[in-house]
């Protein structure tokens, strides 16, 4: 796919590397927000199925990926900073929709709670407001490994927990990526882990309660860390929410197998296009309003 790459200035005069996959047949734009320890490269499959429908914008946070080289010596930033960065990018690219994955959803929900005028809807995948026992244990181990900058332990932890259902090739790529990051990136992630652990579900619920656009929460049936049941705690304060469970998948959803990719694509398209999914593309999943 043809891509337009640029480096833009955002909140706190930070620089962010962006990639735009333009679609000349539409004016609608979607911006994707990746999870912790990941870069915009993790959205390669999502970009491929979204680009025929939208202009697609990917970006790396100032401390990671292709943005890192432009922000030497930058201070640690929190999730509120990331929310403000996202709001700047929404305005810059005139985005209509947002799709966030995992811990990228924290900054996304904080941004949406500010009610950006342009946004019409958002997809939140592999996230819940509940730090259940499995997630608490994962964060305990992550906090210890990140503090020690133990690259082997960090790679093994992700593949053995939230990445447990990934195919072996993806696990190897995942390990190479997360075990080769800069110490500053581990420090940034440790800062985020500590911040997230201080946020209780009431704060998440309060944030979501101020969002005035339709939301779709997608979770994997086998995800023990951000389960479909836990995600449904968002229902109370988000009356415009839909919930989808992707069968036979864990935390990484469409990365885990081809059928999961087809199911995620189908439910995302159906939600974003509001009933314009092509006839005959019925997803193998459960979806409830």
Phi, psi and omega per residue, in radians:
X1 nan 2.492 3.085
X2 -1.216 2.373 -3.103
X3 -2.294 2.481 3.027
X4 -1.931 2.054 -3.075
X5 -1.893 2.484 3.138
X6 -2.732 2.804 3.048
X7 -1.988 2.176 -3.051
X8 -2.118 2.673 3.078
X9 -1.585 2.361 -3.119
X10 -2.311 -2.802 -3.126
X11 -0.755 2.373 3.121
X12 1.097 0.428 3.123
X13 1.038 0.517 3.058
X14 -1.427 2.764 -3.126
X15 -1.972 2.341 -3.087
X16 -2.208 2.258 3.075
X17 -1.457 2.223 -3.109
X18 -2.129 2.672 3.039
X19 -2.254 2.145 3.103
X20 -1.932 2.167 2.995
X21 -1.767 1.734 -3.031
X22 -1.343 2.629 3.031
X23 -2.233 1.824 -3.050
X24 -1.171 -0.162 -3.098
X25 -1.583 -0.007 -3.129
X26 -2.566 2.727 3.029
X27 -1.780 -0.086 -3.117
X28 -1.357 2.414 -3.078
X29 -2.261 2.446 3.060
X30 -2.140 2.418 3.115
X31 -2.007 2.376 -3.051
X32 -1.890 2.398 -3.073
X33 -2.111 1.971 -3.055
X34 -1.414 2.942 -3.116
X35 -1.524 -3.096 -3.111
X36 -1.128 2.559 3.126
X37 1.105 0.079 3.119
X38 -1.895 2.910 3.041
X39 -2.149 3.133 -3.139
X40 -1.087 -0.328 3.108
X41 -1.077 -0.405 -3.133
X42 -1.181 -0.224 -3.118
X43 -1.736 0.373 -3.074
X44 -1.048 -0.742 -3.142
X45 -1.224 -0.723 -3.139
X46 -1.080 -0.747 -3.125
X47 -1.080 -0.646 -3.102
X48 -1.133 -0.695 -3.116
X49 -1.524 -0.311 3.116
X50 -1.504 -0.511 -3.032
X51 -1.087 -0.569 3.065
X52 -1.159 -0.229 -3.093
X53 -1.891 -0.520 -3.010
X54 -2.440 2.901 2.739
X55 -1.336 2.275 -3.040
X56 -1.982 2.235 3.140
X57 -1.994 2.206 3.015
X58 -2.008 2.652 3.077
X59 -2.684 2.714 3.035
X60 -1.841 2.415 3.059
X61 -1.024 2.745 -3.051
X62 -1.001 -0.422 -3.061
X63 -1.694 0.070 -3.020
X64 -2.442 2.922 3.022
X65 0.939 -2.379 -3.077
X66 -1.358 -0.136 3.100
X67 -1.500 -0.436 -2.962
X68 -0.994 -0.705 -3.066
X69 -1.132 -0.369 -3.094
X70 -1.592 -0.005 -3.083
X71 -2.298 0.998 -3.118
X72 -1.151 2.420 3.075
X73 1.185 0.345 -3.112
X74 -1.234 2.635 3.092
X75 -1.330 2.893 3.034
X76 -1.127 2.501 3.094
X77 -2.088 2.602 -3.111
X78 -1.768 -3.106 -3.087
X79 -1.168 -0.521 3.061
X80 -1.139 -0.672 3.055
X81 -1.077 -0.755 -3.141
X82 -1.113 -0.619 3.084
X83 -1.101 -0.725 3.137
X84 -1.211 -0.611 3.038
X85 -1.072 -0.791 3.137
X86 -1.082 -0.744 3.115
X87 -1.060 -0.697 3.084
X88 -1.088 -0.741 -3.124
X89 -1.197 -0.637 3.083
X90 -1.025 -0.767 3.132
X91 -1.207 -0.759 -3.093
X92 -1.071 -0.773 -3.093
X93 -1.680 0.039 3.127
X94 0.939 0.881 -3.076
X95 -1.306 2.493 3.124
X96 -1.809 -0.432 -3.068
X97 -2.408 2.747 3.071
X98 -2.289 2.462 2.988
X99 -2.235 2.145 -3.090
X100 -2.134 2.599 3.127
X101 -2.099 2.346 2.986
X102 0.898 -2.243 -3.054
X103 -1.208 -0.224 2.975
X104 -1.114 -0.301 3.133
X105 -1.226 -0.440 3.134
X106 -1.075 -0.963 3.125
X107 -1.090 -0.627 -3.130
X108 -1.131 -0.801 3.127
X109 -1.155 -0.656 3.070
X110 -1.088 -0.701 3.115
X111 -1.173 -0.795 -3.115
X112 -1.127 -0.493 3.106
X113 -1.144 -0.321 3.057
X114 -1.436 -0.007 3.086
X115 0.959 1.012 3.075
X116 -1.007 2.319 -2.968
X117 -1.087 -0.583 -3.016
X118 -1.369 -0.505 -2.972
X119 -1.210 2.293 -3.128
X120 -1.823 -0.490 3.135
X121 -2.912 2.898 -3.116
X122 -2.589 2.550 3.062
X123 -1.952 2.237 3.141
X124 -2.075 1.989 -3.055
X125 -2.000 2.504 3.076
X126 0.947 0.942 -3.134
X127 -2.617 2.609 3.029
X128 -2.610 2.838 3.125
X129 -1.475 0.013 -3.034
X130 -1.879 2.174 2.984
X131 -1.558 1.494 -3.076
X132 -1.302 3.041 -3.083
X133 -0.968 -0.685 3.133
X134 -1.126 -0.756 3.122
X135 -1.203 -0.671 3.099
X136 -1.051 -0.762 3.124
X137 -1.122 -0.742 3.102
X138 -1.051 -0.786 -3.126
X139 -1.186 -0.626 3.062
X140 -0.998 -0.878 -3.104
X141 -1.198 -0.675 3.122
X142 -1.113 -0.736 -3.126
X143 -1.077 -0.737 3.138
X144 -1.151 -0.807 -3.088
X145 -1.195 -0.685 3.123
X146 -1.172 -0.713 3.133
X147 -1.098 -0.622 3.137
X148 -1.487 -0.101 -3.058
X149 0.910 0.767 -3.117
X150 -1.566 1.649 -3.011
X151 -1.088 -0.765 3.130
X152 -1.049 -0.804 -3.108
X153 -1.133 -0.662 -3.138
X154 -1.139 -0.811 3.118
X155 -1.091 -0.779 3.130
X156 -1.126 -0.673 -3.111
X157 -1.084 -0.846 -3.093
X158 -1.131 -0.770 3.140
X159 -1.184 -0.490 -3.111
X160 -1.569 -0.118 -3.099
X161 -2.127 -1.669 -3.088
X162 -1.120 -0.397 3.124
X163 -1.696 0.292 -3.010
X164 -1.091 -0.436 -3.111
X165 -1.766 0.115 3.089
X166 -1.245 2.558 3.021
X167 -1.144 2.787 -3.003
X168 -1.053 -0.651 3.129
X169 -1.072 -0.784 3.126
X170 -1.145 -0.625 3.105
X171 -1.110 -0.718 3.118
X172 -1.125 -0.755 3.102
X173 -1.113 -0.713 3.135
X174 -1.062 -0.794 -3.107
X175 -1.117 -0.784 3.141
X176 -1.040 -0.719 -3.107
X177 -1.181 -0.989 -2.997
X178 -1.261 -0.377 -3.134
X179 -1.557 -0.006 -3.106
X180 -2.076 0.258 -3.132
X181 -1.316 2.839 3.098
X182 -1.277 2.681 3.124
X183 -1.019 -0.591 3.129
X184 -1.091 -0.630 3.127
X185 -1.175 -0.665 3.057
X186 -1.114 -0.706 3.113
X187 -1.107 -0.682 3.119
X188 -1.146 -0.748 3.128
X189 -1.166 -0.651 3.086
X190 -1.079 -0.729 3.092
X191 -1.040 -0.735 3.134
X192 -1.185 -0.721 3.118
X193 -1.025 -0.810 3.135
X194 -1.100 -0.675 3.130
X195 -1.169 -0.782 -3.121
X196 -1.087 -0.663 -3.118
X197 -1.193 -0.360 3.096
X198 -1.467 -0.239 3.133
X199 -1.551 2.185 3.095
X200 -1.686 3.002 -3.065
X201 -1.101 -0.534 3.128
X202 -1.070 -0.657 3.114
X203 -1.172 -0.737 3.080
X204 -1.062 -0.825 -3.108
X205 -1.064 -0.718 3.126
X206 -1.088 -0.725 3.120
X207 -1.076 -0.855 -3.102
X208 -1.132 -0.557 -3.137
X209 -1.105 -0.322 -3.141
X210 -1.655 -0.027 -3.128
X211 -1.454 2.296 -3.028
X212 -1.998 0.392 3.081
X213 -2.165 2.757 3.109
X214 -1.059 2.439 3.115
X215 -2.137 2.475 2.996
X216 -2.079 2.115 3.069
X217 -1.781 2.149 -3.139
X218 -2.023 2.262 3.116
X219 -2.423 2.643 3.120
X220 -1.438 2.472 -3.127
X221 -0.981 -0.641 -3.070
X222 -1.693 0.123 -3.091
X223 -1.316 1.911 -3.139
X224 -1.434 -0.212 -2.986
X225 -1.727 -0.684 3.007
X226 -2.286 1.384 -2.963
X227 -1.342 2.738 3.069
X228 -0.999 -0.667 -3.136
X229 -1.126 -0.730 3.133
X230 -1.185 -0.652 3.140
X231 -1.066 -0.533 -3.093
X232 -1.233 -0.086 2.987
X233 -1.128 -0.327 3.104
X234 -1.240 -0.300 -3.019
X235 -1.035 -0.644 -2.997
X236 -1.023 -0.712 -3.082
X237 -1.919 0.146 -3.134
X238 -2.267 1.341 -3.049
X239 -1.113 -0.335 3.130
X240 -1.623 0.340 -3.059
X241 -1.579 2.531 2.913
X242 -2.028 2.717 -3.126
X243 -2.309 2.326 3.116
X244 -2.239 2.394 3.056
X245 -1.973 2.147 -3.136
X246 -1.593 2.083 -3.041
X247 -1.151 2.516 2.997
X248 1.012 0.662 3.103
X249 -2.426 2.738 3.075
X250 -1.830 -2.474 -2.990
X251 -1.198 -0.577 -3.020
X252 -1.602 0.107 2.937
X253 0.825 -1.982 -2.974
X254 -1.157 -0.263 3.095
X255 -1.327 -0.213 -2.966
X256 -1.511 -0.562 3.048
X257 -2.941 2.889 -3.012
X258 -1.096 -0.708 -3.122
X259 -1.118 -0.669 3.085
X260 -1.081 -0.707 3.100
X261 -1.052 -0.784 3.132
X262 -1.101 -0.702 -3.120
X263 -1.208 -0.746 3.107
X264 -1.114 -0.802 3.121
X265 -0.993 -0.776 -3.087
X266 -1.114 -0.808 -3.075
X267 -1.277 -0.596 3.101
X268 -1.178 -0.802 3.107
X269 -1.050 -0.785 -3.112
X270 -1.055 -0.698 -3.135
X271 -1.250 -0.859 -3.055
X272 -1.219 -0.567 -3.116
X273 -1.697 -0.027 3.052
X274 0.922 1.171 3.017
X275 1.528 0.076 -3.108
X276 -1.697 0.306 3.055
X277 -1.107 2.413 -3.077
X278 -1.020 2.508 3.140
X279 -1.023 2.374 3.121
X280 1.619 -0.062 -3.139
X281 -1.774 1.149 -3.132
X282 -1.523 2.154 -3.084
X283 -1.315 2.615 3.067
X284 -1.589 1.357 -3.079
X285 -2.767 2.967 3.060
X286 -1.851 2.320 3.138
X287 -2.356 2.268 -3.136
X288 -2.358 2.525 3.098
X289 -1.421 nan nan
